[in-house]
Amino acid sequence: MSPLAFILSLPIRFYRAAISPWLGSNCRYHPTCSAYAMEALRKHGALKGTWLATRRILRCHPWGGSGIDNVPD
């Protein structure tokens, strides 16, 4: 993971450690949005990983899809 991608992953790590346990498991997709974002940052770096994670989060709404949605190669 690049240094910039690591810095961008810090809020995700905080969310997964401090906020997510209080909210429970409510994600429509598998893997969860936070796991998807971490994997996108690892695979694609800061810019493209952030773009992919943002697109995924914007798709997560009541009229959006659900199911398996893996990070593209």
PyMOL Python script that loads the backbone (N, CA, C, O; Angstrom):
from pymol import cmd

cmd.read_pdbstr("""\
ATOM      1  N   MET A   1       0.859  -1.173   0.000  1.00  0.00           N
ATOM      2  CA  MET A   1       0.000   0.000   0.000  1.00  0.00           C
ATOM      3  C   MET A   1       0.903   1.233   0.000  1.00  0.00           C
ATOM      4  O   MET A   1       1.853   1.324   0.777  1.00  0.00           O
ATOM      5  N   SER A   2       0.593   2.162  -0.871  1.00  0.00           N
ATOM      6  CA  SER A   2       1.381   3.391  -0.945  1.00  0.00           C
ATOM      7  C   SER A   2       1.135   4.245   0.309  1.00  0.00           C
ATOM      8  O   SER A   2       0.128   4.070   0.995  1.00  0.00           O
ATOM      9  N   PRO A   3       2.064   5.170   0.601  1.00  0.00           N
ATOM     10  CA  PRO A   3       1.874   6.025   1.787  1.00  0.00           C
ATOM     11  C   PRO A   3       0.577   6.831   1.743  1.00  0.00           C
ATOM     12  O   PRO A   3      -0.085   6.983   2.769  1.00  0.00           O
ATOM     13  N   LEU A   4       0.207   7.347   0.578  1.00  0.00           N
ATOM     14  CA  LEU A   4      -1.038   8.120   0.475  1.00  0.00           C
ATOM     15  C   LEU A   4      -2.254   7.225   0.675  1.00  0.00           C
ATOM     16  O   LEU A   4      -3.218   7.620   1.331  1.00  0.00           O
ATOM     17  N   ALA A   5      -2.211   6.029   0.116  1.00  0.00           N
ATOM     18  CA  ALA A   5      -3.318   5.084   0.307  1.00  0.00           C
ATOM     19  C   ALA A   5      -3.428   4.699   1.781  1.00  0.00           C
ATOM     20  O   ALA A   5      -4.534   4.534   2.296  1.00  0.00           O
ATOM     21  N   PHE A   6      -2.290   4.554   2.462  1.00  0.00           N
ATOM     22  CA  PHE A   6      -2.330   4.241   3.895  1.00  0.00           C
ATOM     23  C   PHE A   6      -2.996   5.371   4.676  1.00  0.00           C
ATOM     24  O   PHE A   6      -3.809   5.116   5.564  1.00  0.00           O
ATOM     25  N   ILE A   7      -2.658   6.601   4.354  1.00  0.00           N
ATOM     26  CA  ILE A   7      -3.268   7.752   5.042  1.00  0.00           C
ATOM     27  C   ILE A   7      -4.775   7.783   4.780  1.00  0.00           C
ATOM     28  O   ILE A   7      -5.560   8.058   5.687  1.00  0.00           O
ATOM     29  N   LEU A   8      -5.172   7.503   3.546  1.00  0.00           N
ATOM     30  CA  LEU A   8      -6.604   7.488   3.220  1.00  0.00           C
ATOM     31  C   LEU A   8      -7.333   6.321   3.887  1.00  0.00           C
ATOM     32  O   LEU A   8      -8.548   6.378   4.077  1.00  0.00           O
ATOM     33  N   SER A   9      -6.606   5.274   4.239  1.00  0.00           N
ATOM     34  CA  SER A   9      -7.243   4.130   4.893  1.00  0.00           C
ATOM     35  C   SER A   9      -7.459   4.354   6.390  1.00  0.00           C
ATOM     36  O   SER A   9      -8.211   3.603   7.011  1.00  0.00           O
ATOM     37  N   LEU A  10      -6.832   5.350   6.975  1.00  0.00           N
ATOM     38  CA  LEU A  10      -6.976   5.572   8.422  1.00  0.00           C
ATOM     39  C   LEU A  10      -8.422   5.842   8.851  1.00  0.00           C
ATOM     40  O   LEU A  10      -8.861   5.260   9.844  1.00  0.00           O
ATOM     41  N   PRO A  11      -9.189   6.698   8.152  1.00  0.00           N
ATOM     42  CA  PRO A  11     -10.597   6.858   8.561  1.00  0.00           C
ATOM     43  C   PRO A  11     -11.407   5.566   8.421  1.00  0.00           C
ATOM     44  O   PRO A  11     -12.324   5.317   9.204  1.00  0.00           O
ATOM     45  N   ILE A  12     -11.072   4.756   7.436  1.00  0.00           N
ATOM     46  CA  ILE A  12     -11.777   3.477   7.260  1.00  0.00           C
ATOM     47  C   ILE A  12     -11.450   2.552   8.422  1.00  0.00           C
ATOM     48  O   ILE A  12     -12.332   1.880   8.955  1.00  0.00           O
ATOM     49  N   ARG A  13     -10.185   2.519   8.811  1.00  0.00           N
ATOM     50  CA  ARG A  13      -9.780   1.694   9.950  1.00  0.00           C
ATOM     51  C   ARG A  13     -10.467   2.156  11.233  1.00  0.00           C
ATOM     52  O   ARG A  13     -10.893   1.334  12.044  1.00  0.00           O
ATOM     53  N   PHE A  14     -10.573   3.477  11.414  1.00  0.00           N
ATOM     54  CA  PHE A  14     -11.261   4.010  12.584  1.00  0.00           C
ATOM     55  C   PHE A  14     -12.736   3.598  12.566  1.00  0.00           C
ATOM     56  O   PHE A  14     -13.274   3.153  13.580  1.00  0.00           O
ATOM     57  N   TYR A  15     -13.383   3.748  11.410  1.00  0.00           N
ATOM     58  CA  TYR A  15     -14.793   3.352  11.281  1.00  0.00           C
ATOM     59  C   TYR A  15     -14.976   1.877  11.631  1.00  0.00           C
ATOM     60  O   TYR A  15     -15.893   1.522  12.372  1.00  0.00           O
ATOM     61  N   ARG A  16     -14.107   1.019  11.100  1.00  0.00           N
ATOM     62  CA  ARG A  16     -14.244  -0.424  11.339  1.00  0.00           C
ATOM     63  C   ARG A  16     -14.010  -0.781  12.802  1.00  0.00           C
ATOM     64  O   ARG A  16     -14.623  -1.722  13.307  1.00  0.00           O
ATOM     65  N   ALA A  17     -13.140  -0.055  13.491  1.00  0.00           N
ATOM     66  CA  ALA A  17     -12.830  -0.373  14.886  1.00  0.00           C
ATOM     67  C   ALA A  17     -13.805   0.269  15.873  1.00  0.00           C
ATOM     68  O   ALA A  17     -14.163  -0.347  16.876  1.00  0.00           O
ATOM     69  N   ALA A  18     -14.235   1.499  15.598  1.00  0.00           N
ATOM     70  CA  ALA A  18     -14.992   2.244  16.605  1.00  0.00           C
ATOM     71  C   ALA A  18     -16.487   2.390  16.298  1.00  0.00           C
ATOM     72  O   ALA A  18     -17.300   2.398  17.223  1.00  0.00           O
ATOM     73  N   ILE A  19     -16.857   2.502  15.052  1.00  0.00           N
ATOM     74  CA  ILE A  19     -18.252   2.798  14.709  1.00  0.00           C
ATOM     75  C   ILE A  19     -19.011   1.560  14.242  1.00  0.00           C
ATOM     76  O   ILE A  19     -20.143   1.331  14.668  1.00  0.00           O
ATOM     77  N   SER A  20     -18.409   0.777  13.387  1.00  0.00           N
ATOM     78  CA  SER A  20     -19.079  -0.383  12.804  1.00  0.00           C
ATOM     79  C   SER A  20     -19.613  -1.380  13.839  1.00  0.00           C
ATOM     80  O   SER A  20     -20.713  -1.900  13.655  1.00  0.00           O
ATOM     81  N   PRO A  21     -18.879  -1.665  14.916  1.00  0.00           N
ATOM     82  CA  PRO A  21     -19.442  -2.602  15.907  1.00  0.00           C
ATOM     83  C   PRO A  21     -20.755  -2.120  16.532  1.00  0.00           C
ATOM     84  O   PRO A  21     -21.574  -2.940  16.948  1.00  0.00           O
ATOM     85  N   TRP A  22     -20.961  -0.823  16.603  1.00  0.00           N
ATOM     86  CA  TRP A  22     -22.185  -0.281  17.181  1.00  0.00           C
ATOM     87  C   TRP A  22     -23.357  -0.334  16.210  1.00  0.00           C
ATOM     88  O   TRP A  22     -24.512  -0.375  16.633  1.00  0.00           O
ATOM     89  N   LEU A  23     -23.066  -0.334  14.902  1.00  0.00           N
ATOM     90  CA  LEU A  23     -24.125  -0.321  13.904  1.00  0.00           C
ATOM     91  C   LEU A  23     -24.624  -1.706  13.525  1.00  0.00           C
ATOM     92  O   LEU A  23     -25.761  -1.858  13.076  1.00  0.00           O
ATOM     93  N   GLY A  24     -23.800  -2.693  13.698  1.00  0.00           N
ATOM     94  CA  GLY A  24     -24.203  -4.046  13.330  1.00  0.00           C
ATOM     95  C   GLY A  24     -23.946  -4.320  11.862  1.00  0.00           C
ATOM     96  O   GLY A  24     -23.373  -3.488  11.159  1.00  0.00           O
ATOM     97  N   SER A  25     -24.365  -5.470  11.403  1.00  0.00           N
ATOM     98  CA  SER A  25     -24.133  -5.884  10.029  1.00  0.00           C
ATOM     99  C   SER A  25     -25.358  -5.555   9.176  1.00  0.00           C
ATOM    100  O   SER A  25     -26.345  -6.290   9.195  1.00  0.00           O
ATOM    101  N   ASN A  26     -25.294  -4.467   8.438  1.00  0.00           N
ATOM    102  CA  ASN A  26     -26.427  -4.029   7.628  1.00  0.00           C
ATOM    103  C   ASN A  26     -26.072  -3.814   6.164  1.00  0.00           C
ATOM    104  O   ASN A  26     -26.867  -3.240   5.421  1.00  0.00           O
ATOM    105  N   CYS A  27     -24.917  -4.255   5.740  1.00  0.00           N
ATOM    106  CA  CYS A  27     -24.469  -3.964   4.380  1.00  0.00           C
ATOM    107  C   CYS A  27     -25.238  -4.811   3.365  1.00  0.00           C
ATOM    108  O   CYS A  27     -25.508  -5.989   3.599  1.00  0.00           O
ATOM    109  N   ARG A  28     -25.581  -4.197   2.247  1.00  0.00           N
ATOM    110  CA  ARG A  28     -26.312  -4.858   1.170  1.00  0.00           C
ATOM    111  C   ARG A  28     -25.403  -5.710   0.310  1.00  0.00           C
ATOM    112  O   ARG A  28     -25.858  -6.643  -0.352  1.00  0.00           O
ATOM    113  N   TYR A  29     -24.131  -5.395   0.317  1.00  0.00           N
ATOM    114  CA  TYR A  29     -23.165  -6.049  -0.551  1.00  0.00           C
ATOM    115  C   TYR A  29     -22.215  -6.942   0.239  1.00  0.00           C
ATOM    116  O   TYR A  29     -22.065  -6.811   1.454  1.00  0.00           O
ATOM    117  N   HIS A  30     -21.595  -7.833  -0.476  1.00  0.00           N
ATOM    118  CA  HIS A  30     -20.511  -8.634   0.101  1.00  0.00           C
ATOM    119  C   HIS A  30     -19.312  -8.504  -0.826  1.00  0.00           C
ATOM    120  O   HIS A  30     -19.469  -8.798  -2.011  1.00  0.00           O
ATOM    121  N   PRO A  31     -18.161  -8.102  -0.401  1.00  0.00           N
ATOM    122  CA  PRO A  31     -17.769  -7.702   0.944  1.00  0.00           C
ATOM    123  C   PRO A  31     -18.394  -6.355   1.345  1.00  0.00           C
ATOM    124  O   PRO A  31     -18.931  -5.629   0.509  1.00  0.00           O
ATOM    125  N   THR A  32     -18.310  -6.050   2.621  1.00  0.00           N
ATOM    126  CA  THR A  32     -18.890  -4.801   3.111  1.00  0.00           C
ATOM    127  C   THR A  32     -18.199  -3.620   2.446  1.00  0.00           C
ATOM    128  O   THR A  32     -17.123  -3.769   1.866  1.00  0.00           O
ATOM    129  N   CYS A  33     -18.808  -2.466   2.527  1.00  0.00           N
ATOM    130  CA  CYS A  33     -18.247  -1.276   1.882  1.00  0.00           C
ATOM    131  C   CYS A  33     -16.870  -0.917   2.437  1.00  0.00           C
ATOM    132  O   CYS A  33     -15.988  -0.505   1.684  1.00  0.00           O
ATOM    133  N   SER A  34     -16.681  -1.069   3.733  1.00  0.00           N
ATOM    134  CA  SER A  34     -15.372  -0.745   4.296  1.00  0.00           C
ATOM    135  C   SER A  34     -14.311  -1.756   3.860  1.00  0.00           C
ATOM    136  O   SER A  34     -13.176  -1.367   3.587  1.00  0.00           O
ATOM    137  N   ALA A  35     -14.653  -3.030   3.789  1.00  0.00           N
ATOM    138  CA  ALA A  35     -13.706  -4.029   3.304  1.00  0.00           C
ATOM    139  C   ALA A  35     -13.407  -3.798   1.827  1.00  0.00           C
ATOM    140  O   ALA A  35     -12.265  -3.958   1.396  1.00  0.00           O
ATOM    141  N   TYR A  36     -14.413  -3.426   1.053  1.00  0.00           N
ATOM    142  CA  TYR A  36     -14.236  -3.113  -0.356  1.00  0.00           C
ATOM    143  C   TYR A  36     -13.271  -1.932  -0.509  1.00  0.00           C
ATOM    144  O   TYR A  36     -12.366  -1.968  -1.343  1.00  0.00           O
ATOM    145  N   ALA A  37     -13.469  -0.892   0.298  1.00  0.00           N
ATOM    146  CA  ALA A  37     -12.613   0.290   0.218  1.00  0.00           C
ATOM    147  C   ALA A  37     -11.168  -0.048   0.563  1.00  0.00           C
ATOM    148  O   ALA A  37     -10.248   0.419  -0.109  1.00  0.00           O
ATOM    149  N   MET A  38     -10.957  -0.845   1.591  1.00  0.00           N
ATOM    150  CA  MET A  38      -9.588  -1.233   1.963  1.00  0.00           C
ATOM    151  C   MET A  38      -8.935  -2.036   0.848  1.00  0.00           C
ATOM    152  O   MET A  38      -7.769  -1.808   0.524  1.00  0.00           O
ATOM    153  N   GLU A  39      -9.665  -2.966   0.262  1.00  0.00           N
ATOM    154  CA  GLU A  39      -9.114  -3.785  -0.819  1.00  0.00           C
ATOM    155  C   GLU A  39      -8.840  -2.933  -2.056  1.00  0.00           C
ATOM    156  O   GLU A  39      -7.827  -3.131  -2.727  1.00  0.00           O
ATOM    157  N   ALA A  40      -9.720  -1.998  -2.365  1.00  0.00           N
ATOM    158  CA  ALA A  40      -9.512  -1.120  -3.517  1.00  0.00           C
ATOM    159  C   ALA A  40      -8.262  -0.268  -3.316  1.00  0.00           C
ATOM    160  O   ALA A  40      -7.491  -0.076  -4.257  1.00  0.00           O
ATOM    161  N   LEU A  41      -8.053   0.239  -2.119  1.00  0.00           N
ATOM    162  CA  LEU A  41      -6.852   1.023  -1.845  1.00  0.00           C
ATOM    163  C   LEU A  41      -5.600   0.162  -1.953  1.00  0.00           C
ATOM    164  O   LEU A  41      -4.578   0.618  -2.466  1.00  0.00           O
ATOM    165  N   ARG A  42      -5.669  -1.082  -1.473  1.00  0.00           N
ATOM    166  CA  ARG A  42      -4.520  -1.985  -1.567  1.00  0.00           C
ATOM    167  C   ARG A  42      -4.201  -2.344  -3.011  1.00  0.00           C
ATOM    168  O   ARG A  42      -3.040  -2.324  -3.420  1.00  0.00           O
ATOM    169  N   LYS A  43      -5.227  -2.672  -3.777  1.00  0.00           N
ATOM    170  CA  LYS A  43      -5.022  -3.135  -5.153  1.00  0.00           C
ATOM    171  C   LYS A  43      -4.674  -2.010  -6.126  1.00  0.00           C
ATOM    172  O   LYS A  43      -3.804  -2.171  -6.982  1.00  0.00           O
ATOM    173  N   HIS A  44      -5.359  -0.865  -5.992  1.00  0.00           N
ATOM    174  CA  HIS A  44      -5.282   0.158  -7.021  1.00  0.00           C
ATOM    175  C   HIS A  44      -4.626   1.458  -6.588  1.00  0.00           C
ATOM    176  O   HIS A  44      -4.476   2.362  -7.410  1.00  0.00           O
ATOM    177  N   GLY A  45      -4.235   1.582  -5.342  1.00  0.00           N
ATOM    178  CA  GLY A  45      -3.600   2.812  -4.891  1.00  0.00           C
ATOM    179  C   GLY A  45      -4.611   3.863  -4.476  1.00  0.00           C
ATOM    180  O   GLY A  45      -5.816   3.616  -4.414  1.00  0.00           O
ATOM    181  N   ALA A  46      -4.078   5.053  -4.191  1.00  0.00           N
ATOM    182  CA  ALA A  46      -4.891   6.102  -3.584  1.00  0.00           C
ATOM    183  C   ALA A  46      -5.962   6.656  -4.519  1.00  0.00           C
ATOM    184  O   ALA A  46      -7.124   6.757  -4.125  1.00  0.00           O
ATOM    185  N   LEU A  47      -5.602   7.011  -5.730  1.00  0.00           N
ATOM    186  CA  LEU A  47      -6.560   7.690  -6.604  1.00  0.00           C
ATOM    187  C   LEU A  47      -7.651   6.764  -7.115  1.00  0.00           C
ATOM    188  O   LEU A  47      -8.835   7.018  -6.891  1.00  0.00           O
ATOM    189  N   LYS A  48      -7.270   5.708  -7.789  1.00  0.00           N
ATOM    190  CA  LYS A  48      -8.281   4.804  -8.342  1.00  0.00           C
ATOM    191  C   LYS A  48      -9.020   4.069  -7.226  1.00  0.00           C
ATOM    192  O   LYS A  48     -10.220   3.822  -7.346  1.00  0.00           O
ATOM    193  N   GLY A  49      -8.324   3.715  -6.140  1.00  0.00           N
ATOM    194  CA  GLY A  49      -8.971   3.050  -5.013  1.00  0.00           C
ATOM    195  C   GLY A  49     -10.028   3.927  -4.366  1.00  0.00           C
ATOM    196  O   GLY A  49     -11.104   3.448  -4.006  1.00  0.00           O
ATOM    197  N   THR A  50      -9.725   5.214  -4.218  1.00  0.00           N
ATOM    198  CA  THR A  50     -10.706   6.147  -3.660  1.00  0.00           C
ATOM    199  C   THR A  50     -11.895   6.295  -4.599  1.00  0.00           C
ATOM    200  O   THR A  50     -13.038   6.350  -4.145  1.00  0.00           O
ATOM    201  N   TRP A  51     -11.640   6.361  -5.900  1.00  0.00           N
ATOM    202  CA  TRP A  51     -12.715   6.461  -6.884  1.00  0.00           C
ATOM    203  C   TRP A  51     -13.638   5.238  -6.811  1.00  0.00           C
ATOM    204  O   TRP A  51     -14.861   5.377  -6.792  1.00  0.00           O
ATOM    205  N   LEU A  52     -13.040   4.041  -6.770  1.00  0.00           N
ATOM    206  CA  LEU A  52     -13.835   2.817  -6.712  1.00  0.00           C
ATOM    207  C   LEU A  52     -14.653   2.747  -5.419  1.00  0.00           C
ATOM    208  O   LEU A  52     -15.826   2.372  -5.442  1.00  0.00           O
ATOM    209  N   ALA A  53     -14.033   3.107  -4.299  1.00  0.00           N
ATOM    210  CA  ALA A  53     -14.738   3.066  -3.015  1.00  0.00           C
ATOM    211  C   ALA A  53     -15.881   4.078  -2.979  1.00  0.00           C
ATOM    212  O   ALA A  53     -16.953   3.787  -2.448  1.00  0.00           O
ATOM    213  N   THR A  54     -15.657   5.258  -3.537  1.00  0.00           N
ATOM    214  CA  THR A  54     -16.705   6.278  -3.569  1.00  0.00           C
ATOM    215  C   THR A  54     -17.883   5.814  -4.423  1.00  0.00           C
ATOM    216  O   THR A  54     -19.038   5.980  -4.029  1.00  0.00           O
ATOM    217  N   ARG A  55     -17.599   5.237  -5.581  1.00  0.00           N
ATOM    218  CA  ARG A  55     -18.667   4.709  -6.436  1.00  0.00           C
ATOM    219  C   ARG A  55     -19.467   3.640  -5.716  1.00  0.00           C
ATOM    220  O   ARG A  55     -20.693   3.601  -5.816  1.00  0.00           O
ATOM    221  N   ARG A  56     -18.777   2.775  -4.991  1.00  0.00           N
ATOM    222  CA  ARG A  56     -19.457   1.697  -4.256  1.00  0.00           C
ATOM    223  C   ARG A  56     -20.365   2.266  -3.179  1.00  0.00           C
ATOM    224  O   ARG A  56     -21.507   1.829  -3.039  1.00  0.00           O
ATOM    225  N   ILE A  57     -19.878   3.229  -2.424  1.00  0.00           N
ATOM    226  CA  ILE A  57     -20.677   3.820  -1.343  1.00  0.00           C
ATOM    227  C   ILE A  57     -21.900   4.533  -1.922  1.00  0.00           C
ATOM    228  O   ILE A  57     -22.979   4.488  -1.330  1.00  0.00           O
ATOM    229  N   LEU A  58     -21.743   5.187  -3.064  1.00  0.00           N
ATOM    230  CA  LEU A  58     -22.880   5.871  -3.687  1.00  0.00           C
ATOM    231  C   LEU A  58     -23.926   4.894  -4.215  1.00  0.00           C
ATOM    232  O   LEU A  58     -25.096   5.253  -4.348  1.00  0.00           O
ATOM    233  N   ARG A  59     -23.517   3.665  -4.518  1.00  0.00           N
ATOM    234  CA  ARG A  59     -24.484   2.645  -4.970  1.00  0.00           C
ATOM    235  C   ARG A  59     -25.240   2.022  -3.807  1.00  0.00           C
ATOM    236  O   ARG A  59     -26.235   1.332  -4.030  1.00  0.00           O
ATOM    237  N   CYS A  60     -24.810   2.239  -2.598  1.00  0.00           N
ATOM    238  CA  CYS A  60     -25.410   1.605  -1.432  1.00  0.00           C
ATOM    239  C   CYS A  60     -26.563   2.477  -0.916  1.00  0.00           C
ATOM    240  O   CYS A  60     -26.384   3.290  -0.009  1.00  0.00           O
ATOM    241  N   HIS A  61     -27.725   2.295  -1.500  1.00  0.00           N
ATOM    242  CA  HIS A  61     -28.928   3.014  -1.094  1.00  0.00           C
ATOM    243  C   HIS A  61     -30.119   2.069  -1.271  1.00  0.00           C
ATOM    244  O   HIS A  61     -29.971   1.010  -1.881  1.00  0.00           O
ATOM    245  N   PRO A  62     -31.273   2.425  -0.760  1.00  0.00           N
ATOM    246  CA  PRO A  62     -32.412   1.500  -0.794  1.00  0.00           C
ATOM    247  C   PRO A  62     -32.799   1.008  -2.189  1.00  0.00           C
ATOM    248  O   PRO A  62     -33.333  -0.094  -2.317  1.00  0.00           O
ATOM    249  N   TRP A  63     -32.547   1.789  -3.229  1.00  0.00           N
ATOM    250  CA  TRP A  63     -32.928   1.380  -4.577  1.00  0.00           C
ATOM    251  C   TRP A  63     -31.745   0.816  -5.356  1.00  0.00           C
ATOM    252  O   TRP A  63     -31.865   0.512  -6.543  1.00  0.00           O
ATOM    253  N   GLY A  64     -30.600   0.676  -4.683  1.00  0.00           N
ATOM    254  CA  GLY A  64     -29.406   0.138  -5.329  1.00  0.00           C
ATOM    255  C   GLY A  64     -29.439  -1.370  -5.365  1.00  0.00           C
ATOM    256  O   GLY A  64     -30.419  -2.001  -4.968  1.00  0.00           O
ATOM    257  N   GLY A  65     -28.356  -1.933  -5.847  1.00  0.00           N
ATOM    258  CA  GLY A  65     -28.273  -3.377  -5.942  1.00  0.00           C
ATOM    259  C   GLY A  65     -27.883  -4.022  -4.640  1.00  0.00           C
ATOM    260  O   GLY A  65     -27.844  -3.382  -3.589  1.00  0.00           O
ATOM    261  N   SER A  66     -27.593  -5.315  -4.730  1.00  0.00           N
ATOM    262  CA  SER A  66     -27.112  -6.047  -3.569  1.00  0.00           C
ATOM    263  C   SER A  66     -26.409  -7.289  -4.085  1.00  0.00           C
ATOM    264  O   SER A  66     -26.454  -7.585  -5.279  1.00  0.00           O
ATOM    265  N   GLY A  67     -25.765  -8.007  -3.194  1.00  0.00           N
ATOM    266  CA  GLY A  67     -25.094  -9.235  -3.576  1.00  0.00           C
ATOM    267  C   GLY A  67     -23.594  -9.107  -3.558  1.00  0.00           C
ATOM    268  O   GLY A  67     -23.039  -8.242  -2.880  1.00  0.00           O
ATOM    269  N   ILE A  68     -22.938  -9.974  -4.306  1.00  0.00           N
ATOM    270  CA  ILE A  68     -21.485  -9.996  -4.339  1.00  0.00           C
ATOM    271  C   ILE A  68     -20.990  -8.923  -5.301  1.00  0.00           C
ATOM    272  O   ILE A  68     -21.421  -8.861  -6.452  1.00  0.00           O
ATOM    273  N   ASP A  69     -20.093  -8.091  -4.825  1.00  0.00           N
ATOM    274  CA  ASP A  69     -19.516  -7.016  -5.634  1.00  0.00           C
ATOM    275  C   ASP A  69     -18.045  -6.917  -5.273  1.00  0.00           C
ATOM    276  O   ASP A  69     -17.677  -6.206  -4.338  1.00  0.00           O
ATOM    277  N   ASN A  70     -17.211  -7.620  -6.004  1.00  0.00           N
ATOM    278  CA  ASN A  70     -15.778  -7.633  -5.721  1.00  0.00           C
ATOM    279  C   ASN A  70     -15.074  -6.463  -6.413  1.00  0.00           C
ATOM    280  O   ASN A  70     -15.579  -5.904  -7.386  1.00  0.00           O
ATOM    281  N   VAL A  71     -13.906  -6.109  -5.892  1.00  0.00           N
ATOM    282  CA  VAL A  71     -13.087  -5.070  -6.482  1.00  0.00           C
ATOM    283  C   VAL A  71     -12.573  -5.572  -7.831  1.00  0.00           C
ATOM    284  O   VAL A  71     -12.039  -6.679  -7.909  1.00  0.00           O
ATOM    285  N   PRO A  72     -12.723  -4.780  -8.892  1.00  0.00           N
ATOM    286  CA  PRO A  72     -12.216  -5.229 -10.197  1.00  0.00           C
ATOM    287  C   PRO A  72     -10.702  -5.311 -10.214  1.00  0.00           C
ATOM    288  O   PRO A  72     -10.025  -4.601  -9.470  1.00  0.00           O
ATOM    289  N   ASP A  73     -10.173  -6.174 -11.063  1.00  0.00           N
ATOM    290  CA  ASP A  73      -8.710  -6.299 -11.182  1.00  0.00           C
ATOM    291  C   ASP A  73      -8.131  -5.195 -12.020  1.00  0.00           C
ATOM    292  O   ASP A  73      -6.918  -5.146 -12.223  1.00  0.00           O
TER     293      ASP A  73
END
""", "prot")
cmd.dss("prot")
cmd.show_as("cartoon", "prot")
cmd.util.cbc("prot")
cmd.orient("prot")
